[in-house]
Amino acid sequence: MTAYIKKAFKLIACLALISAVTSCSDSFFDLEPDDEVIGDKVYKTENDFELAVNACYSKLQTQMNFYIEMCEYRSDNLTLKAPTAGTQDRFDIDQFKETSANTILDDLWENFGNGIYRCNKILDKIDDADFNPVKKQQFKGEALFVRALTAFNMYRAWGTVPVARRVLTVNEALQLGRPTEEDMYTYLAGDLEQIIEENMLPDSYTGNDIGRATSGAAKALLAKVYLTFKRPQQAAALLQGMMGTYELLPDIADVFDVNNKMNREVIFAVRYNKNVVGEGHGAWYSLTNATDDNNRTKALINLYNGTDDTRAAMLDYIAVPGVNTYLMRKFYDTRDESTKQYGADNILLRYADVVLMYAEALNEVAYSASADSEALKALNLVHTRAGLTPIDISDVPSQDEFRKAVMLERQKEFPYEGHRWFDSVRLGGAKEAAAADGKSIQEYQYLYPIPSSEIERINNTDLLWQNPGY
C-alpha cells in the first residue's frame, strides 16, 4: 500500500514494527507491562510470532478515531453545529465538505497501512518457521483476520485501495495500483475464507488468550464482506450456520458491562485494560457537564420516542466519581486513579449484528410475506430483546419496507458502535438519512477522498487516482 512508503522511510530499520512499549508486549492479551525489545531473533520462535501478532492487535487499539470521526459523525447519529478549535476536520466530515487534505483521513490511511504491514511481516515469515503447527496456524489465521478487517475498513471508506499480500520495497509500493472491485473482493473474502476452510482459528479461548480472533469472528466479518459486495446468498448460508452459536443476553446493559467483558454476545472486540499504562484509553464521547451539547442529531434524539425500548437507557450519561466527567452508559467505566485511563472495550462484532445481518441477507435473497419467515423471526429476536412488541409481517409488506425495518433496527441497536454510516450506504438509506438531518449529498460522497499526500507520493494517476467528485 502507499502508506507502506511512509513507514518504509520512517521505520526501515524496525523490521518487526514492534518497540519497547506495553501495547506491543508479548502479554498483550494478559495486558501486563513488558519492556522486552525484539531484536535479531525476530520471526524465528513461537514467542517471536506471538509478539508480532500481539502488535497487530495493538494497532487496532489506535483506530477508535475511525469509528468516531469517519463512521458516527459521518452518519445521521452525530453532528457538529459549528467547528471549534481542533474540530474543523471533524466538522468537514460531518458536513460532507471534507477535502483530500483532511488530516483525519490522512492519519487513518497511514494507520491502516501500518496495520496491514504488520500482518504481512508475519505472513511473509511464518510458513518457514519451525514451531508448534497448531500455534502456527492460529497465528497465521489471526494475522489474516486483522489484515482483512483493516483492509475492509479501508474499502468501505475509500473504495478499492492499493493493498499488498506481502511486504513491499519502497519501489514496489510506488508501483502498486488500485485493484478492480473483483480483485478487492477476492483479497478480502479470500483471507477470511482461508481461515474458515483451513480451520485456522479456534471457536474460543481460555485464560489470557480470551479476546483473540476466533473462527466465529472470521465468519461474522466474512458475512459483512459478502453483504457489502452484494452477495446475500453467500451471506445467508454462512450466517445460518452461526445462528444459535452465540447468545443475545436478556439485558443489553450486560453486554457493555465492563465487569462482564467478552460475554456470550461478544464475537470480537478491541481489548483495553485501564490498569496498565498504555493499554487503556481516554473518555470516549464524554461530557464535562450533564447539560453539555452531546452532538446528537434530531434523528438520534428522537430514535426511541414513544416506546419502552430498553436500548434508550444505554445512551444516558452518568457522572464518573472523582472526576469532572460524564460517560455514556454504553461505554461507562470508572477511571483508574494511577493511569488516568478507562478500560471499556470497543466491541466490533456481536451476535445482535449476526442476527440482523441474517435477516438482511434472507430479505435480499428473496422477500417472504409469510408471518413465519426466517427473516422476520431473526429481525424480531433483536427487536423483542429490547422489550418491544414483535414486528408483524403486515408492518413490512414488501422487500423495501423490510429493508428499511432492518436499517432502523440496526440504528436502534448499534448507535456509537460505528455501524450506522456504512449500514445506510449498504442498505440504500444514506441520502434519505442525510436529508432528514438537513444535508444534501450525492452518491460520490458515499466514499471519502483519497488523501492528497498519497496521490502526490505515487504521482501516477494510472495507479492511484482520486475518487470521482473530489
C-alpha positions in Angstrom: 0.0 0.0 0.0 1.1 3.6 -0.4 1.0 4.0 3.3 3.8 1.5 3.4 6.1 4.0 1.8 5.8 6.4 4.8 6.7 3.6 7.2 9.4 2.3 5.0 11.2 5.7 5.2 10.5 6.2 8.9 10.9 2.7 10.2 13.0 0.8 7.7 15.3 -0.5 10.4 12.5 -1.7 12.6 11.5 -4.8 10.6 9.0 -6.0 13.1 7.5 -2.7 13.8 7.5 -3.7 17.5 9.1 -1.4 20.0 9.6 -1.5 23.8 6.1 -0.3 24.7 3.4 -2.2 26.5 1.0 -2.1 23.6 3.3 -4.4 21.7 4.2 -6.7 24.6 4.1 -10.5 24.4 1.5 -10.3 27.1 -0.9 -8.1 25.1 -3.9 -10.2 26.0 -2.8 -10.5 29.6 -2.3 -6.8 29.3 0.6 -6.5 31.7 3.6 -4.3 31.0 6.6 -5.8 29.3 9.7 -3.9 28.1 11.3 -6.6 26.1 12.7 -5.3 22.8 12.6 -7.7 19.9 15.9 -7.9 18.2 17.7 -10.1 15.7 15.8 -13.2 16.7 12.5 -11.8 15.5 10.3 -14.2 13.5 12.0 -17.4 14.4 10.4 -18.8 17.5 6.8 -19.2 18.7 7.3 -16.4 21.1 8.6 -14.1 18.3 5.5 -14.7 16.3 3.2 -14.2 19.3 4.8 -10.9 20.0 4.3 -9.9 16.3 0.7 -11.0 16.3 0.0 -9.0 19.5 1.5 -6.0 17.8 -1.2 -6.4 15.1 -3.9 -6.3 17.7 -2.3 -3.4 19.4 -2.6 -1.4 16.2 -6.4 -1.9 16.4 -6.3 -0.1 19.8 -5.2 3.1 18.0 -8.1 3.2 15.5 -11.0 4.4 17.6 -11.0 7.7 15.6 -12.1 5.8 12.6 -15.3 4.7 14.3 -15.9 8.1 15.9 -15.0 10.5 13.1 -15.4 8.6 9.9 -18.4 6.5 11.0 -20.5 8.2 13.7 -20.0 11.8 12.7 -20.5 10.9 9.0 -23.8 9.3 9.8 -27.1 10.8 11.0 -26.3 9.9 14.6 -23.9 12.7 15.4 -23.3 16.2 14.1 -21.5 19.5 14.8 -23.3 22.8 14.6 -20.1 24.7 14.1 -16.4 24.0 14.2 -14.4 24.7 17.3 -10.7 24.7 18.0 -9.4 21.4 16.8 -12.6 20.1 15.3 -12.5 21.7 11.8 -11.7 18.3 10.1 -14.5 16.6 12.1 -16.9 19.4 11.1 -16.0 19.0 7.4 -16.5 15.2 7.5 -19.9 15.7 9.3 -21.0 18.3 6.8 -19.7 16.4 3.7 -17.3 19.2 3.0 -14.0 17.3 3.6 -11.2 17.6 1.1 -8.3 15.3 0.3 -6.2 17.3 2.7 -8.3 16.3 5.7 -5.8 15.2 8.4 -8.2 12.7 10.0 -8.3 10.8 6.7 -4.6 11.1 6.1 -3.8 9.8 9.6 -6.1 6.9 9.4 -4.9 5.9 5.9 -1.4 5.7 7.3 -2.5 3.9 10.4 -4.4 1.3 8.4 -1.4 0.8 6.1 0.9 0.3 9.0 -1.5 -2.3 10.4 -1.5 -4.3 7.2 2.3 -4.0 7.1 2.5 -5.6 10.5 0.3 -8.5 9.4 2.2 -9.0 6.2 5.5 -9.2 8.1 4.1 -12.3 9.9 2.6 -13.9 6.8 5.9 -13.5 4.9 7.8 -15.4 7.5 5.6 -17.8 9.3 5.5 -20.7 6.8 9.3 -21.1 7.1 9.3 -21.0 10.9 9.7 -24.2 12.9 7.4 -24.4 16.0 4.1 -25.9 17.1 2.0 -26.4 13.9 -1.3 -25.7 15.7 0.0 -22.4 17.1 1.5 -21.6 13.7 -1.9 -22.0 12.1 -3.6 -19.9 14.8 -1.1 -17.0 14.5 -1.4 -17.1 10.7 -5.2 -17.0 11.0 -5.0 -14.1 13.4 -2.8 -12.1 11.1 -5.1 -12.8 8.1 -8.1 -11.7 10.2 -6.6 -8.4 11.3 -5.4 -7.7 7.8 -8.9 -8.4 6.4 -10.6 -6.3 9.0 -8.2 -3.4 8.3 -8.4 -3.6 4.5 -12.2 -3.9 4.7 -12.5 -0.7 6.7 -10.3 1.0 4.1 -12.5 -0.4 1.3 -15.7 0.8 3.0 -14.1 4.3 3.4 -12.3 4.8 0.1 -13.4 2.1 -2.3 -10.7 -0.1 -3.9 -7.3 0.8 -2.4 -3.8 -0.5 -3.1 -3.3 -3.5 -0.8 -0.4 -6.0 -0.8 -0.2 -9.6 0.3 3.4 -9.3 1.3 5.8 -6.6 2.5 6.9 -4.4 -0.4 10.1 -2.5 -1.0 9.7 1.3 -1.5 9.9 0.9 -5.2 7.4 -1.9 -5.3 5.0 0.1 -3.2 5.3 3.0 -5.7 4.1 0.7 -8.4 1.2 -0.8 -6.6 -2.1 0.5 -8.1 -5.8 0.4 -7.1 -7.3 -3.1 -7.8 -10.6 -3.8 -9.5 -13.7 -4.3 -7.4 -13.4 -8.1 -8.1 -9.8 -8.2 -7.1 -10.6 -6.3 -3.9 -13.3 -8.7 -3.1 -11.0 -11.6 -3.7 -8.4 -10.1 -1.4 -10.9 -9.6 1.5 -13.0 -12.7 1.2 -10.0 -14.9 0.3 -8.3 -14.2 3.6 -11.4 -15.0 5.6 -12.4 -18.0 3.6 -9.0 -19.4 4.0 -9.3 -19.0 7.8 -12.6 -20.9 7.8 -11.8 -23.6 5.3 -8.5 -24.5 6.9 -9.8 -24.3 10.5 -7.0 -21.9 11.4 -8.8 -20.3 14.4 -10.5 -22.0 17.4 -14.1 -21.4 18.4 -13.0 -19.9 21.7 -10.0 -19.3 24.0 -9.3 -19.5 27.7 -7.3 -17.5 30.2 -5.1 -14.7 28.9 -5.9 -15.5 25.3 -9.6 -14.5 25.5 -10.2 -11.8 23.0 -8.1 -13.2 20.2 -9.8 -13.6 16.8 -11.9 -16.8 16.6 -13.5 -18.7 13.8 -16.8 -17.0 14.7 -15.2 -13.6 14.2 -13.9 -14.6 10.8 -17.3 -15.8 9.8 -19.1 -12.7 11.0 -16.7 -10.4 9.2 -16.9 -12.5 6.1 -20.7 -12.2 6.1 -20.4 -8.5 6.3 -18.0 -8.6 3.4 -20.5 -10.7 1.4 -23.3 -8.2 2.1 -21.2 -5.2 1.3 -20.3 -6.7 -2.1 -23.9 -7.7 -2.8 -23.6 -11.4 -2.3 -26.6 -12.1 0.0 -26.9 -15.7 -0.9 -23.4 -16.5 0.4 -24.0 -14.3 3.5 -27.3 -16.1 4.3 -25.7 -19.5 4.0 -22.8 -18.6 6.2 -25.0 -16.8 8.8 -27.5 -19.6 9.0 -24.7 -21.8 10.5 -23.9 -19.1 13.1 -27.5 -18.9 14.4 -27.6 -20.1 18.0 -23.8 -20.4 18.4 -23.7 -17.2 20.4 -26.3 -15.6 22.7 -28.4 -12.4 22.9 -28.1 -11.5 26.5 -31.5 -10.8 28.0 -30.4 -7.3 29.2 -28.4 -5.3 26.7 -26.7 -3.5 29.6 -24.9 -6.7 30.5 -23.3 -6.7 27.0 -21.4 -3.5 27.8 -20.8 -4.0 31.5 -17.0 -3.6 32.0 -17.3 -6.3 34.6 -18.7 -8.7 32.0 -16.3 -8.3 29.1 -16.1 -10.9 26.3 -19.5 -12.3 27.3 -21.6 -14.7 25.2 -22.8 -11.9 22.9 -19.4 -10.5 22.0 -17.8 -12.1 19.0 -14.8 -9.7 18.6 -13.7 -6.6 20.5 -10.7 -4.5 20.6 -9.5 -5.0 24.2 -8.3 -2.4 26.7 -7.1 -2.5 30.3 -7.1 0.7 32.3 -4.8 -0.7 34.9 -1.8 -0.9 32.6 -0.2 2.3 31.3 -0.7 2.4 27.5 -3.4 -0.3 27.5 -6.4 1.9 28.5 -7.9 4.8 26.7 -9.4 8.2 27.2 -13.1 9.0 27.9 -14.9 8.3 24.7 -17.9 10.6 23.9 -17.5 12.2 27.3 -19.1 15.4 28.6 -17.8 17.7 31.4 -21.4 18.7 32.4 -24.6 16.7 32.0 -26.1 19.7 30.2 -23.3 20.0 27.6 -24.3 19.5 23.9 -23.8 15.8 23.2 -23.8 16.5 19.4 -26.7 14.1 18.8 -28.8 14.7 15.7 -32.6 15.1 15.9 -32.8 11.6 14.4 -30.9 10.1 17.3 -32.6 12.2 20.0 -36.0 11.1 18.7 -35.0 7.5 17.9 -36.7 5.8 20.8 -39.5 8.3 21.4 -42.9 6.8 22.2 -41.5 3.3 23.0 -40.3 1.4 26.0 -37.1 0.4 24.1 -34.6 -0.7 26.7 -31.7 0.4 24.5 -32.6 4.1 25.1 -31.1 3.9 28.6 -27.7 2.8 27.1 -27.3 6.4 25.8 -27.8 8.1 29.2 -24.9 10.0 30.6 -23.6 9.1 34.1 -21.2 11.0 36.3 -17.9 9.4 36.9 -16.9 9.6 40.5 -13.9 11.7 41.4 -13.5 13.4 38.0 -15.3 16.2 36.2 -16.6 13.7 33.5 -19.8 12.2 32.4 -19.8 9.0 30.4 -22.4 7.3 28.3 -23.8 4.1 29.9 -22.7 2.1 26.8 -19.1 2.9 27.5 -19.2 3.6 31.2 -16.3 2.9 33.4 -14.6 4.4 36.4 -11.2 6.0 35.9 -8.1 4.3 37.2 -6.5 6.6 39.7 -3.0 5.6 38.8 -3.1 5.5 35.0 -5.9 8.1 34.5 -7.3 5.7 31.9 -10.6 4.0 31.2 -11.0 0.3 30.1 -14.2 -0.3 28.2 -13.6 -2.5 25.2 -14.5 -1.4 21.6 -16.9 -4.1 20.5 -16.7 -4.5 16.8 -18.8 -7.7 16.2 -21.5 -9.1 18.4 -24.3 -11.6 18.0 -27.0 -9.0 17.5 -25.1 -7.9 14.4 -25.1 -11.5 13.1 -28.8 -11.9 13.7 -29.7 -8.7 11.9 -27.3 -9.5 9.1 -29.1 -12.8 8.7 -32.5 -11.1 8.4 -31.0 -8.6 5.9 -29.4 -11.4 3.8 -32.5 -13.5 3.7 -34.6 -10.5 2.6 -32.1 -9.5 -0.1 -32.2 -13.1 -1.5 -36.0 -13.1 -1.6 -38.7 -11.3 0.3 -41.1 -13.5 2.2 -44.6 -12.4 3.1 -45.1 -15.2 5.5 -45.6 -14.4 9.2 -43.3 -17.4 9.9 -40.5 -16.2 7.6 -36.9 -16.8 8.9 -36.0 -13.2 8.1 -38.8 -11.8 10.3 -38.0 -14.2 13.1 -34.4 -13.0 13.1 -35.4 -9.4 13.0 -37.7 -9.9 16.0 -35.1 -11.7 18.0 -33.3 -8.4 18.4 -36.4 -6.2 18.4 -38.1 -8.1 21.2 -34.9 -8.3 23.3 -35.4 -4.5 23.6 -38.7 -5.1 25.3 -40.8 -4.3 22.3 -43.8 -5.9 20.7 -42.9 -8.2 17.8 -43.0 -6.7 14.3 -45.8 -8.1 12.3 -45.4 -9.1 8.7 -48.1 -6.5 7.8 -45.7 -3.8 9.1 -43.2 -4.9 6.4 -45.3 -5.7 3.4 -42.5 -5.5 0.8 -38.8 -6.2 0.3 -38.1 -2.5 0.5 -40.1 -2.0 3.7 -38.4 -4.9 5.3 -35.0 -3.5 4.3 -36.0 -0.2 5.9 -37.1 -2.0 9.1 -33.7 -3.8 9.2 -31.9 -0.4 8.8 -34.0 1.2 11.5 -33.4 -1.7 13.9 -29.7 -1.6 13.3 -29.7 2.1 14.1 -31.5 1.5 17.4 -29.2 -1.4 18.3 -25.8 0.0 17.4 -25.6 3.8 18.0 -22.0 4.9 18.7 -20.7 1.4 17.6 -19.5 2.6 14.2 -22.2 0.8 12.1 -24.7 3.4 11.1 -22.9 5.2 8.2 -21.9 2.0 6.4 -25.3 0.4 7.1 -27.1 3.3 5.5 -24.8 3.2 2.4 -25.1 -0.6 2.1 -28.9 -0.6 2.6 -29.6 2.4 0.4 -30.7 5.0 3.0 -27.8 7.3 3.2 -29.3 10.1 1.1 -32.6 10.0 2.9 -30.9 10.0 6.3 -28.7 12.9 5.4 -31.7 14.9 4.1 -33.5 14.4 7.4 -30.5 16.0 9.0 -30.7 19.0 6.6 -27.8 17.8 4.4 -28.0 17.1 0.6 -25.4 14.6 -0.6 -24.5 12.9 -3.8 -23.6 9.3 -4.4 -19.9 10.0 -4.9 -19.9 11.1 -1.2 -20.5 7.6 -0.1 -16.7 7.3 -0.4 -14.1 9.6 1.1 -11.4 11.4 -0.9 -8.1 9.6 -1.2 -5.6 11.6 0.9 -3.7 14.1 -1.3 -0.4 13.1 0.4 -0.9 9.6 -1.1 -1.9 10.9 -4.6 1.2 13.1 -4.6 3.5 10.4 -3.3 2.6 7.9 -6.1 2.4 10.7 -8.7 0.8 8.5 -11.2 -3.0 8.7 -11.7 -3.0 5.5 -13.7 -2.1 3.7 -10.5 -3.7 5.8 -7.8 -6.4 8.2 -8.8 -8.7 10.4 -6.8 -12.3 9.2 -6.2 -14.7 10.9 -8.6 -16.2 14.2 -7.3 -13.2 15.3 -5.3 
